[in-house]
Amino acid sequence: MGEFDLIDRYFKRPATRNPLGVGDDCALLGLAPGMQLAVSCDMLVEGRHFLSTIDPRKLGHKSLAVNLSDLAACGAEPLAFTLALALPQADDAWLEPFSRGLLALADQHGCELVGGDTTRGPLNICVTVFGQVPPGQALLRSGARPGDDIYASGTLGDARLALEVFRGTLALPPELFTAARTRLEQPTPRVALGVALRGVATAAIDVSDGLAGDLGHVLDQSAVGARIEAEALLQLMAAPAGAVAAEHRLECVLAGGDDYELAFTAPPQRRQAVAAAAAIAGVRVTRIGRIEAEPGLRVVDAAGDPMPQRFASFDHFA
């Protein structure tokens, strides 16, 4: 199977939302009048971001999900995406489920595949996603202010548990491992929540490399600090408390990565609006702390005393 046969068979579909899709030198995007274009790009490399044993269908899902999570953090509505794919070989048994998982999530979010590239090489997947957002309503990392509440959506840390099982450093009961593995291999991008938080949240970021590191980006760009409560963090993991020791639980939540949830800030007087946004999106949000003027991230215990921080978030070059 040649390159263009591969594209025609698995990735070429008529564009319905945008003027021009796969098949020309460029795609043409159809933004709604007055909207701004939001763009994000993520790369997944075998052995660095996913295991060689992953189901191709689940990998297709994750390849787009991690990009949609960036749009969610910006409060942008998905519009289209491109796919650059390096493959060791053109294998129908791999390409069919991969494209099926990829396009199923794309259809779920009305996000059309409009172009890309393919070549032979080590397995590498690069998606660029395009969204739209009204001017002045994009959620940024730079808007947090002292006194704002800090929230996290969904659950955090469970993907790290699955990774540790794969590494042989942790054992979990089968049902807990299955749930954790789903969080690792098929994350749910919180697009509806991001859109619902426009005009409510003051800052937002998607949690991909660990809460501590990602929230740290918000603190740096907003020139503020934060105080987060260990007791609230311990409640963020879906796995029961008895299944994972508290110290390990805290490490997974703060530094686990691969969660693809949203961390965001909002003024205390907007708590009802935050709750309404969560209800619209059908996802729980947990208030975990507050923004402070003093720089730095502080994790405090039940007595309000700072706890030692020994957890480092994921770094691609560490």
VEXDREN-2710 file (C-alpha; in Angstrom, 1 decimal):
% VEXDREN-2710
k/r/px/py/pz
1/MET/0.0/0.0/0.0
2/GLY/1.4/3.4/-1.0
3/GLU/1.3/6.7/0.8
4/PHE/-1.7/8.1/-1.1
5/ASP/-3.6/4.8/-1.0
6/LEU/-3.1/4.9/2.8
7/ILE/-4.5/8.4/3.0
8/ASP/-7.5/7.6/0.7
9/ARG/-8.4/4.4/2.6
10/TYR/-8.1/5.6/6.2
11/PHE/-8.1/9.3/6.4
12/LYS/-9.8/11.1/3.5
13/ARG/-13.4/12.1/4.1
14/PRO/-15.5/14.9/2.6
15/ALA/-15.2/18.1/4.5
16/THR/-18.7/19.3/5.7
17/ARG/-17.9/21.9/8.3
18/ASN/-14.9/23.6/6.5
19/PRO/-14.7/24.7/2.8
20/LEU/-11.8/22.4/1.9
21/GLY/-10.3/19.3/3.6
22/VAL/-7.8/16.5/2.6
23/GLY/-6.6/16.4/-0.9
24/ASP/-5.1/19.8/-1.8
25/ASP/-1.9/21.6/-0.8
26/CYS/-3.7/23.5/1.9
27/ALA/-7.0/23.1/3.7
28/LEU/-9.5/26.0/4.0
29/LEU/-11.1/26.6/7.5
30/GLY/-14.5/28.0/8.0
31/LEU/-14.5/30.2/11.1
32/ALA/-17.8/31.7/12.3
33/PRO/-17.9/35.4/11.7
34/GLY/-16.0/37.5/14.3
35/MET/-14.3/34.5/15.9
36/GLN/-10.6/34.1/16.6
37/LEU/-8.6/31.1/15.6
38/ALA/-7.0/29.0/18.4
39/VAL/-4.2/26.6/17.4
40/SER/-2.3/23.9/19.3
41/CYS/0.1/21.1/18.4
42/ASP/1.1/18.0/20.2
43/MET/3.5/15.2/19.3
44/LEU/3.3/11.6/20.6
45/VAL/6.4/9.4/20.3
46/GLU/6.4/5.6/20.9
47/GLY/8.4/4.8/24.0
48/ARG/8.2/8.3/25.3
49/HIS/4.4/9.0/25.4
50/PHE/2.9/5.6/24.8
51/LEU/3.8/2.0/25.1
52/SER/4.3/-0.2/22.0
53/THR/1.6/-2.6/23.4
54/ILE/-1.2/0.0/23.3
55/ASP/-4.4/-0.8/21.3
56/PRO/-4.1/1.2/18.1
57/ARG/-7.8/2.3/18.5
58/LYS/-7.1/3.7/21.9
59/LEU/-3.9/5.4/20.6
60/GLY/-6.0/7.1/17.8
61/HIS/-8.3/8.4/20.5
62/LYS/-5.5/9.7/22.6
63/SER/-3.7/11.3/19.7
64/LEU/-6.5/13.7/19.2
65/ALA/-7.7/13.9/22.8
66/VAL/-4.5/15.5/24.1
67/ASN/-4.9/18.3/21.5
68/LEU/-8.6/18.8/22.2
69/SER/-7.6/19.2/25.9
70/ASP/-5.5/22.2/24.9
71/LEU/-8.5/23.8/23.2
72/ALA/-10.5/23.1/26.3
73/ALA/-8.0/24.9/28.4
74/CYS/-8.4/27.9/26.1
75/GLY/-12.2/27.8/26.1
76/ALA/-12.2/27.1/22.3
77/GLU/-14.7/25.2/20.3
78/PRO/-13.0/22.5/18.1
79/LEU/-13.1/23.1/14.3
80/ALA/-10.5/21.0/12.5
81/PHE/-7.2/19.2/12.8
82/THR/-4.2/17.9/10.7
83/LEU/-2.3/14.7/11.3
84/ALA/1.4/14.1/10.6
85/LEU/2.1/10.4/10.9
86/ALA/5.4/8.5/10.7
87/LEU/5.0/4.7/10.4
88/PRO/7.5/1.9/10.4
89/GLN/5.3/0.3/7.7
90/ALA/1.8/0.7/6.2
91/ASP/0.0/-2.0/8.2
92/ASP/-3.8/-2.4/7.6
93/ALA/-4.2/-4.2/10.9
94/TRP/-2.8/-1.1/12.7
95/LEU/-4.1/1.7/10.6
96/GLU/-7.8/0.6/10.6
97/PRO/-8.3/0.6/14.4
98/PHE/-6.1/3.7/14.8
99/SER/-8.1/5.7/12.3
100/ARG/-11.3/4.4/13.7
101/GLY/-10.4/5.6/17.2
102/LEU/-9.1/8.9/15.9
103/LEU/-12.1/9.8/13.8
104/ALA/-14.7/8.6/16.3
105/LEU/-13.4/11.2/18.8
106/ALA/-13.2/13.8/16.0
107/ASP/-16.8/13.2/15.1
108/GLN/-17.9/13.4/18.7
109/HIS/-16.5/16.9/18.8
110/GLY/-17.3/18.1/15.3
111/CYS/-13.6/18.4/14.5
112/GLU/-12.7/17.5/10.9
113/LEU/-9.5/16.0/9.7
114/VAL/-8.5/18.5/6.9
115/GLY/-4.9/17.5/6.0
116/GLY/-1.5/16.3/7.2
117/ASP/1.4/14.2/6.0
118/THR/2.7/10.6/6.2
119/THR/6.2/9.1/5.9
120/ARG/8.1/6.0/6.9
121/GLY/10.0/6.1/10.1
122/PRO/9.8/5.3/13.9
123/LEU/6.2/5.6/15.1
124/ASN/5.5/9.3/15.7
125/ILE/2.1/11.0/15.7
126/CYS/1.8/14.8/15.5
127/VAL/-1.6/16.5/15.5
128/THR/-2.3/20.2/15.0
129/VAL/-5.7/21.2/16.1
130/PHE/-7.7/24.4/15.2
131/GLY/-10.6/25.9/17.2
132/GLN/-12.5/29.1/17.5
133/VAL/-13.2/31.4/20.4
134/PRO/-14.9/34.8/20.6
135/PRO/-12.5/37.8/20.9
136/GLY/-11.6/38.6/24.4
137/GLN/-13.1/35.3/25.8
138/ALA/-10.1/32.9/25.5
139/LEU/-9.0/31.4/28.8
140/LEU/-5.3/32.2/29.3
141/ARG/-2.6/31.2/31.9
142/SER/-2.0/34.8/32.8
143/GLY/-5.3/35.9/34.4
144/ALA/-5.1/34.5/37.9
145/ARG/-5.4/37.1/40.7
146/PRO/-4.7/36.9/44.5
147/GLY/-7.9/35.6/46.2
148/ASP/-9.1/33.5/43.3
149/ASP/-10.2/29.9/44.1
150/ILE/-8.2/27.1/42.4
151/TYR/-10.1/24.2/40.9
152/ALA/-9.4/20.9/39.2
153/SER/-11.8/19.0/37.1
154/GLY/-12.4/15.2/37.2
155/THR/-9.9/13.0/38.8
156/LEU/-6.1/13.2/38.9
157/GLY/-3.3/10.6/39.4
158/ASP/-5.0/7.5/38.1
159/ALA/-3.1/7.4/34.8
160/ARG/0.1/7.4/36.7
161/LEU/-1.1/4.3/38.6
162/ALA/-1.6/2.4/35.4
163/LEU/1.9/3.4/34.2
164/GLU/3.5/2.1/37.4
165/VAL/1.7/-1.2/36.9
166/PHE/3.1/-1.4/33.4
167/ARG/6.6/-0.6/34.8
168/GLY/6.2/-3.4/37.4
169/THR/6.5/-1.0/40.4
170/LEU/2.9/-1.3/41.6
171/ALA/0.2/-4.0/41.8
172/LEU/-3.5/-3.2/41.6
173/PRO/-6.7/-5.3/41.7
174/PRO/-7.9/-6.0/38.1
175/GLU/-10.9/-3.7/38.3
176/LEU/-8.8/-0.7/39.5
177/PHE/-6.1/-1.4/36.9
178/THR/-8.7/-1.4/34.1
179/ALA/-10.1/1.9/35.3
180/ALA/-6.6/3.5/35.6
181/ARG/-5.5/2.1/32.3
182/THR/-8.5/3.8/30.6
183/ARG/-7.5/7.1/32.2
184/LEU/-4.0/6.6/30.7
185/GLU/-4.9/5.4/27.3
186/GLN/-8.3/7.1/26.6
187/PRO/-8.4/10.5/28.4
188/THR/-11.6/12.6/28.1
189/PRO/-10.9/16.2/26.9
190/ARG/-13.0/18.6/28.9
191/VAL/-14.0/20.7/25.9
192/ALA/-17.6/21.4/27.1
193/LEU/-16.2/22.6/30.5
194/GLY/-13.7/24.9/28.9
195/VAL/-16.4/26.6/26.8
196/ALA/-18.7/26.8/29.8
197/LEU/-16.0/28.5/31.8
198/ARG/-15.6/31.4/29.4
199/GLY/-16.4/34.6/31.3
200/VAL/-16.2/32.7/34.6
201/ALA/-12.6/31.4/35.0
202/THR/-9.7/33.9/35.2
203/ALA/-7.1/31.5/34.1
204/ALA/-6.9/27.8/33.0
205/ILE/-4.4/25.1/31.8
206/ASP/-4.8/21.5/30.9
207/VAL/-3.1/19.1/33.3
208/SER/-0.8/17.0/31.1
209/ASP/2.5/16.9/32.9
210/GLY/1.3/16.9/36.5
211/LEU/-0.7/19.4/38.5
212/ALA/2.2/20.9/40.4
213/GLY/4.2/21.7/37.2
214/ASP/1.2/22.8/35.1
215/LEU/-0.3/25.0/37.8
216/GLY/3.2/26.4/38.2
217/HIS/2.9/27.7/34.6
218/VAL/-0.2/29.6/35.6
219/LEU/1.5/31.1/38.7
220/ASP/4.5/32.2/36.6
221/GLN/2.5/33.8/33.8
222/SER/0.1/35.5/36.3
223/ALA/3.0/36.6/38.6
224/VAL/1.2/35.1/41.7
225/GLY/1.6/32.2/44.1
226/ALA/-0.8/29.5/45.4
227/ARG/-1.7/27.6/48.5
228/ILE/-3.3/24.2/47.8
229/GLU/-4.7/21.8/50.4
230/ALA/-3.3/18.3/50.7
231/GLU/-6.6/16.9/52.0
232/ALA/-8.4/18.2/48.8
233/LEU/-5.7/16.7/46.6
234/LEU/-6.0/13.3/48.2
235/GLN/-9.7/13.3/47.2
236/LEU/-8.9/13.9/43.5
237/MET/-7.8/10.3/42.7
238/ALA/-10.6/7.9/41.7
239/ALA/-8.9/4.8/43.2
240/PRO/-10.1/4.2/46.7
241/ALA/-7.9/5.6/49.5
242/GLY/-7.1/2.1/50.8
243/ALA/-5.6/1.0/47.5
244/VAL/-2.8/3.6/47.5
245/ALA/-0.8/5.0/50.4
246/ALA/-1.4/8.6/51.1
247/GLU/2.1/9.8/50.3
248/HIS/2.1/7.9/47.0
249/ARG/-1.4/9.2/46.2
250/LEU/-0.2/12.7/46.7
251/GLU/2.7/12.2/44.4
252/CYS/0.5/10.8/41.7
253/VAL/-1.9/13.7/41.9
254/LEU/0.8/16.4/41.9
255/ALA/3.3/14.9/39.5
256/GLY/1.7/11.9/37.7
257/GLY/0.8/13.5/34.4
258/ASP/-1.4/12.2/31.5
259/ASP/-4.5/13.3/33.3
260/TYR/-5.8/15.8/30.6
261/GLU/-8.1/17.5/33.1
262/LEU/-8.4/21.3/33.6
263/ALA/-6.9/23.3/36.4
264/PHE/-8.4/26.8/36.6
265/THR/-9.0/29.8/38.8
266/ALA/-12.1/31.9/39.5
267/PRO/-13.1/34.6/42.0
268/PRO/-14.9/33.3/45.2
269/GLN/-18.0/35.2/44.2
270/ARG/-18.2/33.1/41.0
271/ARG/-18.6/29.8/42.9
272/GLN/-22.2/29.3/41.8
273/ALA/-21.2/30.1/38.2
274/VAL/-18.4/27.5/38.4
275/ALA/-20.8/24.9/39.7
276/ALA/-23.2/25.8/36.9
277/ALA/-20.5/25.3/34.3
278/ALA/-19.5/22.0/35.8
279/ALA/-23.2/20.9/35.6
280/ILE/-23.5/21.9/32.0
281/ALA/-20.4/19.9/31.1
282/GLY/-21.4/17.0/33.2
283/VAL/-18.1/16.8/35.1
284/ARG/-17.2/17.3/38.7
285/VAL/-14.9/20.1/39.8
286/THR/-13.1/20.3/43.1
287/ARG/-11.9/23.5/44.8
288/ILE/-8.3/22.7/46.0
289/GLY/-6.9/26.0/47.1
290/ARG/-6.5/29.7/46.5
291/ILE/-4.2/32.1/44.7
292/GLU/-1.9/34.3/46.8
293/ALA/0.3/37.3/46.1
294/GLU/3.4/35.6/47.5
295/PRO/5.2/33.7/44.7
296/GLY/5.6/30.0/44.7
297/LEU/3.4/26.9/45.2
298/ARG/2.7/25.8/48.7
299/VAL/1.0/22.5/49.7
300/VAL/-0.4/22.6/53.2
301/ASP/-1.7/20.0/55.6
302/ALA/-5.0/20.0/57.5
303/ALA/-3.5/22.4/60.1
304/GLY/-2.4/24.8/57.4
305/ASP/1.3/24.1/57.7
306/PRO/3.4/23.8/54.6
307/MET/4.4/20.3/53.6
308/PRO/7.8/19.4/52.0
309/GLN/7.5/19.1/48.2
310/ARG/9.6/16.3/46.7
311/PHE/7.6/15.7/43.5
312/ALA/8.7/16.8/40.0
313/SER/6.4/17.0/37.1
314/PHE/7.2/15.3/33.7
315/ASP/9.9/16.9/31.7
316/HIS/10.5/15.7/28.1
317/PHE/14.3/16.3/28.4
318/ALA/14.9/15.3/32.0
END
